[in-house]
Amino acid sequence: MSNPLLAGVRVLDLSRLLPGPFCTLYLGQLGAEIVKIEEPGGEYGRTLSPELFALVNRNKRSLTLDLRKPEGVAVLRRLVADADVLIESFRPGVMDRLGCGYDALKALNPRLVYASLTGYGQSGPYRDRAGHDMNYCAYAGALDQIGNAAGPALSNTQIADLAGGALTCAIGILAALHGARASGHGCFVDSAMLDGTLALQVAALTSLRERGRTLPRGADMLTGALPNYRLYECADGRWFALGALEPKFWTAFCAAAGHPELAARDHDLKALHEQTAALFKTRSRDEWETLLAPHDACTSGIYTLEEALANEQVRARGLVDDSDGKPAIGMPLQFVDARPAPGRAAPAAGADTDDVLRALGLDDGALAQLRQAGAC
């Protein structure tokens, strides 16, 4: 018998936009049943960015429910009685005002894992502030380290939303779920994107511990200070990543590039930067890729997303899914003796409302009353 992973785990997802839905996307890919609870008409993320919505809400069912109405709250409370996890991304206090806070819901289901994924957490002077990925990265010191001497730069990979927020929250949920199954008692998971992003600042914190201060962006060991760990422009205007941090990799690169003398330890760093930059200008990105790939030197061309999706390693790992005829990323974990859930496209708003509510024991008359009240 294979490991079922999260099969049999039911998650009620009240979150919106990117961080919360990305968290539950992972849980769904791992086999959990995700019931996405949206306001009637659908979450506003559907119209704000339909393709983003479609990407992060795969492997879910959709139930429409208006929690501003007592009838909607009553339905949620019935759903909670049989749920394992509830995740929401409202500002602190919103769920309490709706009558659906942690204390109210754990009274109905003591084993419930209740996760709140917010920008700044449930405590502290910033708890009620609005924010987005760049704000959490800014306060966490991450944005200060991205870029170069000309100034900070924005990444199109949402570090705080996805790594600091969604994935950190998923770890908290899984830990709490394991404990709930062992003890019969759930808990509240307070996951803040600022907190999770600050925890990622390992390299900059290392510099602070070693020197008593951080180094300016572009001046630390992993941000461009070293000629053997740096980004270089090639002859065709495309770029190459040289990650030959350890001496053995740097020596291998210099030999493969035809300039073993560059590996000497007594080079001036500024001169070595200039020599290496000039060297990369002698070949195109793909020519460097072809030359260096057989050598053990930690090198790679810098690819566009289109190129990454077509990359032979990515294809060999089966990472690219087809979702409604468009590319999506499959489960980025490989398992032996376990099988993640098969992929499904994002549901239409309210597509599963009737099925979910009938499973609660509501008949056609009760469904009609809920619709007449505008609760679903």
Phi and psi in degrees as a GROMACS rama.xvg file:
@    title "Ramachandran Plot"
@    xaxis  label "Phi"
@    yaxis  label "Psi"
@TYPE xy
-84.6372  159.362  SER-2
-66.7747  126.888  ASN-3
-80.0792  -3.02179  PRO-4
53.3697  -121.747  LEU-5
-99.6907  14.9483  LEU-6
-57.3217  134.562  ALA-7
93.2377  -8.11911  GLY-8
-89.1244  127.545  VAL-9
-107.729  127.403  ARG-10
-118.496  126.356  VAL-11
-95.4685  117.147  LEU-12
-108.93  106.042  ASP-13
-99.9607  6.57119  LEU-14
-78.7953  167.992  SER-15
-135.087  167.891  ARG-16
59.7714  -117.996  LEU-17
-108.716  -56.9771  LEU-18
-60.9083  -52.6553  PRO-19
-63.4637  -49.4534  GLY-20
-59.8905  -33.1561  PRO-21
-68.5959  -37.6007  PHE-22
-59.2154  -48.7078  CYS-23
-75.7111  -21.6456  THR-24
-58.5408  -46.5233  LEU-25
-61.2118  -45.045  TYR-26
-62.5457  -38.4614  LEU-27
-67.2296  -39.9913  GLY-28
-64.6123  -25.4307  GLN-29
-86.2004  2.6677  LEU-30
110.65  -8.32394  GLY-31
-68.5809  151.195  ALA-32
-85.7138  118.942  GLU-33
-107.081  117.581  ILE-34
-103.299  106.36  VAL-35
-83.2738  120.547  LYS-36
-102.15  114.988  ILE-37
-118.118  156.049  GLU-38
-68.4795  154.204  GLU-39
-52.395  132.445  PRO-40
97.3519  -18.7097  GLY-41
103.773  153.658  GLY-42
-57.9019  142.974  GLU-43
-66.414  -15.6899  TYR-44
-63.2882  -22.1039  GLY-45
-62.2301  -38.3288  ARG-46
-94.3115  -27.3986  THR-47
-64.3239  -42.8793  LEU-48
-154.242  87.7562  SER-49
-57.3836  -37.6142  PRO-50
-71.9871  -37.0054  GLU-51
-62.9415  -44.2703  LEU-52
-58.28  -45.66  PHE-53
-62.9501  -35.0501  ALA-54
-68.4533  -47.0935  LEU-55
-93.824  0.0772349  VAL-56
-117.783  24.6153  ASN-57
-69.2611  159.332  ARG-58
62.2399  34.6213  ASN-59
-132.833  160.621  LYS-60
-107.512  151.447  ARG-61
-116.721  127.475  SER-62
-123.988  126.871  LEU-63
-93.8714  134.616  THR-64
-155.733  130.363  LEU-65
-98.789  105.479  ASP-66
-79.7001  -1.03118  LEU-67
-82.2658  -8.34277  ARG-68
-108.962  139.669  LYS-69
-58.7545  -32.3004  PRO-70
-64.6448  -37.4672  GLU-71
-67.7638  -40.7334  GLY-72
-63.2101  -39.55  VAL-73
-62.5417  -38.7408  ALA-74
-66.598  -44.0266  VAL-75
-59.2361  -41.4395  LEU-76
-62.9096  -36.1119  ARG-77
-68.4718  -38.0389  ARG-78
-65.7355  -38.9829  LEU-79
-62.3225  -32.457  VAL-80
-59.1687  -25.4568  ALA-81
-117.978  16.0102  ASP-82
-99.1271  157.46  ALA-83
-97.8915  -36.04  ASP-84
-138.956  142.064  VAL-85
-127.338  132.002  LEU-86
-125.189  134.823  ILE-87
-139.081  159.413  GLU-88
-130.555  25.3754  SER-89
-75.0278  164.305  PHE-90
-67.5941  155.081  ARG-91
-53.123  135.455  PRO-92
96.4049  -20.5504  GLY-93
-62.7427  -48.7462  VAL-94
-65.468  -34.463  MET-95
-62.2551  -43.0148  ASP-96
-65.5466  -26.2466  ARG-97
-83.3189  -5.85574  LEU-98
82.2221  19.0897  GLY-99
-125.86  26.7905  CYS-100
-72.6291  175.153  GLY-101
-59.4267  -46.7938  TYR-102
-60.5982  -40.3475  ASP-103
-67.4549  -39.5935  ALA-104
-81.4118  -32.2334  LEU-105
-70.2033  -21.4542  LYS-106
-67.061  -27.2349  ALA-107
-85.4574  -29.9627  LEU-108
-147.097  91.5905  ASN-109
-61.0588  -20.494  PRO-110
-92.7426  6.40602  ARG-111
-67.4996  132.097  LEU-112
-94.8839  116.695  VAL-113
-111.699  112.633  TYR-114
-109.881  129.865  ALA-115
-115.666  113.601  SER-116
-105.651  106.776  LEU-117
-129.912  174.717  THR-118
-69.2316  -46.0177  GLY-119
-123.288  2.10001  TYR-120
89.2581  -178.742  GLY-121
-88.24  -3.78876  GLN-122
-139.036  170.337  SER-123
95.4484  162.046  GLY-124
-68.3614  -15.7659  PRO-125
-96.9395  1.39973  TYR-126
-56.3275  -29.9053  ARG-127
-98.4931  3.36732  ASP-128
-74.6421  146.815  ARG-129
-79.3137  158.02  ALA-130
-170.843  165.159  GLY-131
-133.503  179.089  HIS-132
-47.7152  -47.8602  ASP-133
-62.9173  -32.0511  MET-134
-70.285  -42.9262  ASN-135
-67.0727  -39.9773  TYR-136
-63.8104  -37.1118  CYS-137
-65.59  -48.2869  ALA-138
-68.5178  -27.0601  TYR-139
-83.0096  -4.02681  ALA-140
83.5741  -0.459347  GLY-141
-73.1998  -42.2839  ALA-142
-65.47  -31.4071  LEU-143
-63.8908  -25.2687  ASP-144
-96.3546  -4.53889  GLN-145
-101.692  125.446  ILE-146
123.141  -152.581  GLY-147
-145.912  -165.073  ASN-148
-61.379  -23.0661  ALA-149
-72.3758  -19.1719  ALA-150
146.003  169.97  GLY-151
-69.9383  162.413  PRO-152
-134.386  151.68  ALA-153
-92.0898  139.502  LEU-154
-98.8083  141.482  SER-155
-86.5244  8.48956  ASN-156
-105.709  119.738  THR-157
-78.6922  94.7828  GLN-158
-64.8345  -48.0135  ILE-159
-73.2621  -43.9936  ALA-160
-61.4178  -45.4914  ASP-161
-95.8064  -52.9622  LEU-162
-81.4655  -53.6139  ALA-163
-66.8481  -31.2394  GLY-164
-100.436  -75.753  GLY-165
-59.4024  -49.5994  ALA-166
-73.1399  -36.5739  LEU-167
-63.6833  -41.8709  THR-168
-63.7875  -39.6892  CYS-169
-60.8473  -39.6183  ALA-170
-62.0111  -44.2697  ILE-171
-61.0147  -42.5714  GLY-172
-62.8381  -45.5459  ILE-173
-65.5921  -38.7349  LEU-174
-65.0093  -44.7807  ALA-175
-66.1965  -36.2338  ALA-176
-65.9156  -41.9864  LEU-177
-60.7374  -44.776  HIS-178
-65.5623  -36.8271  GLY-179
-65.9399  -38.5171  ALA-180
-68.613  -31.4616  ARG-181
-78.6163  -34.0512  ALA-182
-110.911  -19.3116  SER-183
83.4521  2.82811  GLY-184
-119.905  124.782  HIS-185
-81.8869  -166.425  GLY-186
-162.852  173.779  CYS-187
-97.8778  126.068  PHE-188
-103.905  110.115  VAL-189
-97.9961  98.2376  ASP-190
-111.569  120.562  SER-191
-116.102  135.349  ALA-192
-66.6348  -35.0281  MET-193
-61.0049  -46.7714  LEU-194
-59.8768  -49.1445  ASP-195
-65.3833  -33.6488  GLY-196
-73.5176  -38.757  THR-197
-59.8034  -37.3943  LEU-198
-66.4581  -17.9214  ALA-199
-82.881  -7.48525  LEU-200
-82.0457  52.5099  GLN-201
-68.9724  -46.0487  VAL-202
-66.8785  -46.9444  ALA-203
-65.6816  -36.8484  ALA-204
-67.5807  -32.8932  LEU-205
-61.478  -43.8715  THR-206
-62.1706  -41.2636  SER-207
-61.1573  -42.3333  LEU-208
-68.4995  -35.5837  ARG-209
-77.8828  -39.4393  GLU-210
-110.808  -12.5354  ARG-211
84.6531  3.66277  GLY-212
-161.792  157.324  ARG-213
-84.2132  159.35  THR-214
-94.451  153.048  LEU-215
-60.2131  154.48  PRO-216
-55.3846  137.912  ARG-217
84.7299  -3.02591  GLY-218
-116.809  1.09372  ALA-219
-93.7554  172.027  ASP-220
-57.0239  -38.0433  MET-221
-103.514  9.54599  LEU-222
-120.589  12.961  THR-223
125.843  -1.47819  GLY-224
-70.4655  -27.4703  ALA-225
-101.741  134.387  LEU-226
-67.4163  -21.4351  PRO-227
-91.3248  2.8445  ASN-228
-141.219  83.2353  TYR-229
-159.965  162.83  ARG-230
-99.9914  135.423  LEU-231
-128.458  139.143  TYR-232
-80.9919  140.241  GLU-233
-101.658  179.765  CYS-234
-63.837  -27.6958  ALA-235
-94.1319  8.92629  ASP-236
85.5328  -7.51202  GLY-237
-86.57  173.235  ARG-238
-121.731  159.018  TRP-239
-134.038  142.835  PHE-240
-104.422  115.143  ALA-241
-102.409  109.896  LEU-242
-112.607  34.9135  GLY-243
-80.8974  64.5526  ALA-244
-68.2832  -47.2323  LEU-245
-78.3445  150.221  GLU-246
-53.9057  -38.2937  PRO-247
-64.8944  -35.2761  LYS-248
-72.9622  -39.7397  PHE-249
-63.6914  -41.7567  TRP-250
-62.6061  -42.1587  THR-251
-64.0197  -41.7487  ALA-252
-61.9493  -49.0434  PHE-253
-59.837  -40.5349  CYS-254
-66.1183  -45.2578  ALA-255
-64.8794  -33.576  ALA-256
-79.2134  -5.29727  ALA-257
84.8447  15.1959  GLY-258
-134.419  66.8474  HIS-259
-61.4129  -21.8597  PRO-260
-64.6063  -21.9708  GLU-261
-67.7361  -18.3079  LEU-262
-78.3413  -6.79466  ALA-263
-59.4665  140.581  ALA-264
-79.5454  -9.7308  ARG-265
-98.4728  17.3013  ASP-266
-72.7695  144.761  HIS-267
-71.648  131.268  ASP-268
-60.004  -42.1655  LEU-269
-62.332  -44.7023  LYS-270
-64.9126  -37.9668  ALA-271
-67.9262  -38.923  LEU-272
-54.9362  -50.3513  HIS-273
-64.8237  -40.9772  GLU-274
-66.1393  -42.7656  GLN-275
-68.0201  -39.9922  THR-276
-61.8143  -42.5191  ALA-277
-65.3656  -36.8876  ALA-278
-62.7306  -45.0495  LEU-279
-65.1833  -23.9301  PHE-280
-72.5685  -7.08364  LYS-281
-87.42  -10.4547  THR-282
-139.27  158.1  ARG-283
-74.9009  166.988  SER-284
-56.8713  -47.4499  ARG-285
-69.7933  -31.1586  ASP-286
-65.8977  -40.6404  GLU-287
-64.4236  -39.6941  TRP-288
-60.1952  -46.9917  GLU-289
-64.3176  -40.5726  THR-290
-67.8539  -42.9139  LEU-291
-93.1823  -20.8272  LEU-292
-54.8114  -38.2648  ALA-293
-72.9093  -10.1722  PRO-294
-101.95  146.651  HIS-295
-85.7861  79.0572  ASP-296
-133.266  6.40861  ALA-297
59.1198  61.4347  CYS-298
-128.164  153.07  THR-299
-165.125  143.115  SER-300
-68.373  151.588  GLY-301
-90.2674  115.991  ILE-302
-99.7917  150.961  TYR-303
-73.9552  166.439  THR-304
-62.1689  -39.1336  LEU-305
-57.9854  -43.4307  GLU-306
-67.68  -37.7494  GLU-307
-62.3974  -41.732  ALA-308
-65.0265  -27.7098  LEU-309
-93.5619  -3.06408  ALA-310
-62.1781  141.03  ASN-311
-62.5937  -34.2242  GLU-312
-69.9331  -43.1754  GLN-313
-61.3244  -43.6641  VAL-314
-66.092  -40.6485  ARG-315
-63.3847  -30.0854  ALA-316
-85.956  -4.20252  ARG-317
67.3899  35.971  GLY-318
-82.5053  -18.9075  LEU-319
-97.3577  119.741  VAL-320
-100.006  160.627  ASP-321
-104.472  121.475  ASP-322
-126.883  107.271  SER-323
55.5523  38.6136  ASP-324
79.3054  8.321  GLY-325
-126.631  154.888  LYS-326
-71.9663  143.532  PRO-327
-143.878  161.953  ALA-328
-96.0066  128.92  ILE-329
-77.6893  -173.051  GLY-330
-62.3544  119.96  MET-331
-83.9762  29.5456  PRO-332
-130.198  140.999  LEU-333
-106.731  137.814  GLN-334
-124.795  147.021  PHE-335
-113.191  134.657  VAL-336
64.2702  30.4503  ASP-337
-155.94  153.095  ALA-338
-133.628  111.934  ARG-339
-62.6122  166.871  PRO-340
-69.231  145.023  ALA-341
-66.2227  149.649  PRO-342
-73.1701  143.537  GLY-343
-136.455  149.477  ARG-344
-70.0258  160.405  ALA-345
-61.6217  142.893  ALA-346
-80.9549  158.175  PRO-347
-68.8384  155.545  ALA-348
-59.3308  122.72  ALA-349
74.3222  13.9439  GLY-350
-60.1256  -27.6709  ALA-351
-112.127  11.8614  ASP-352
-55.961  -51.5039  THR-353
-61.9755  -45.2544  ASP-354
-62.878  -43.9166  ASP-355
-65.1548  -43.1134  VAL-356
-72.9043  -35.407  LEU-357
-65.1125  -33.7283  ARG-358
-65.3559  -21.2853  ALA-359
-80.8231  -9.38681  LEU-360
102.798  6.90318  GLY-361
-79.0221  131.999  LEU-362
-93.6854  -176.837  ASP-363
-60.196  -36.77  ASP-364
-65.126  -43.3976  GLY-365
-66.2084  -38.9134  ALA-366
-62.0927  -41.5097  LEU-367
-63.6144  -39.5766  ALA-368
-64.6347  -39.501  GLN-369
-64.094  -40.7106  LEU-370
-69.3594  -37.7036  ARG-371
-64.8678  -32.731  GLN-372
-80.7115  -6.22132  ALA-373
74.1722  21.8348  GLY-374
-89.1195  -11.1137  ALA-375
